[in-house]
Amino acid sequence: MPLADTSQGDGRPVVSDIAARLERLPMSRYQRKIFAVIASAWLVDQIDVALLTFLLGSIVVAFGLSPTEAGQLAAMTFAGQLVGNIVAGTASDRFGRKAVFQVTMVVWGLASLAAATAWSLPVLMACRFLIGAGVGGEAPVAQAMVSEIVPAPVRGKYIAILEGFWAVGYVLSGAISFFVLPYLGWRWAFVVVGLLSLVVLAVRRNMPESPRWLAEAGRHAEAEAVMATMERAVERATGRPLPPVTPQIAAAMAETVADPIPGPRLSAVATLFAPAYRMRTVMAFGLWFFALIGFFGLNSWIAVLLKERGFSIVGSVGFVTLITLGGIPGFATAAVLLERIGRKPTTALFLICAAAAAWLYGNAAGETWLFVSGFVMQFFMFGMWSCLYAYTPELYPTRARATGAGFASAFGRIGAILGPMIVPVLVRDYGPATAFQVGAGGFLIAALLVLTLGVETRGKVLEAVSH
């Protein structure tokens, strides 16, 4: 039952009521089912984004691309992600999580199928831009949805696991490329992923809207209806009555949802730069920028660099796929540490260790050491991604959560665009190891920003963190 009068005032009682009722829900197979739907979409879209890492060598040969053109092609994905991050993140805070989430998958799924038919570099670049826009748009919406449905004690773990599906997607992308490339060519790899998107789109049609967003948007009756449905579903899943929301919890929740920004209510974008959130925004934007310039500066060119060391195209794809397996225990470890020691120390730890591993990988002498250092590098880099996605949406209130995550991720895409462009120049002038030194430097700067400007959010309900 609702705990507050939903018929009057500015809607704060409704928001506090919904938040309190969501937080008292025990984690059950119902929430895990919703999570699985979101994660399945995340898995497939990361397969699509990672494809270019494995197909770039073949595409370079097919179109006769120069290193500069190859870098421009890689950058188009990130340019699309930048646009998608901003547009979909802002649209999600205005129009709702569910509708925008659906649209993003349609965009990148159709673009992937179109990429298989590309007859020239400009057409392929346009398709990769649209793939990036769809995938980039999905990211902040997925983060917001999971963070708003999963209760505080396990929220970081589940968002970290969600991001960990990227590591699985990366491996599957490499596996698809490894088996499809020798027999059917790079175009059919895009077809396979495009068809997978249609399957996932059908699966996610019954996903509910976020009751937190509905309450914040003033759609009180819908928020109550979705909340009541969730409560009944959790009761059926657990087989016992729900724990009550005590008056003390309700009162505390009502206080935490009070708007910390005095004066007229600000737009989602303006909220990011209000005094209450300004330093968080500086930290989040810088964190994403430097972390991604490091990650994509390395990974967009790693297969090409291996080819220069004597690996065949198929051999380099297989090697990258194997070392990427290190990302799976990496995100699992990050998921545990985020809840045990906190967001700030875990994020900084993985960034610093990723920097050290990148430097070692860039200076590896033999194939054995190349594999070991590469495996460790992927362990920490993919764990780092889990930290970024778990931490960022917790920094902002519901009305600006997806916008904040989207803009932060967009700054990251600027780094992702610059990385693949800077690396070939440095490799040409100073050798392959330079790429990994740049990556290490980016990770270290990102860690410094977290340690100096970050706030701890572990175990706190979203409304308390944003307050």
Secondary structure, 3 states (H helix, E strand, C coil): CCCCCCCCCCCHHHHHHHHHHHHCCCCCHHHHHHHHHHHHHHHHHHHHHHHHHHHHHHHHHHHCCCHHHHHHHHHHHHHHHHHHHHHHHHHHHHHCHHHHHHHHHHHHHHHHHHHCCCCCHHHHHHHHHHHHHHHHHHHHHHHHHHHHHCCHHHHHHHHHHHHHHHHHHHHHHHHHHHHHHHHHCHHHHHHHHHHHHHHHHHHHHHCCCCHHHHHHCCCHHHHHHHHHHHHHHHHHHHCCCCCCCCHHHHHHHHHHCCCCCCCCCCCHHHHHCCCCCHHHHHHHHHHHHHHHHHHHHHHCCHHHHHHHCCCCHHHHHHHHHHHHCCHHHHHHHHHHHHHHCCHHHHHHHHHHHHHHHHHHHHCCCCHHHHHHHHHHHHHHHHHHHHHHHHHHHHHCCHHHHHHHHHHHHHHHHHHHHHHHHHHHHHHHHHCCHHHHHHHHHHHHHHHHHHHHHCCCCCCCCHHHHHC
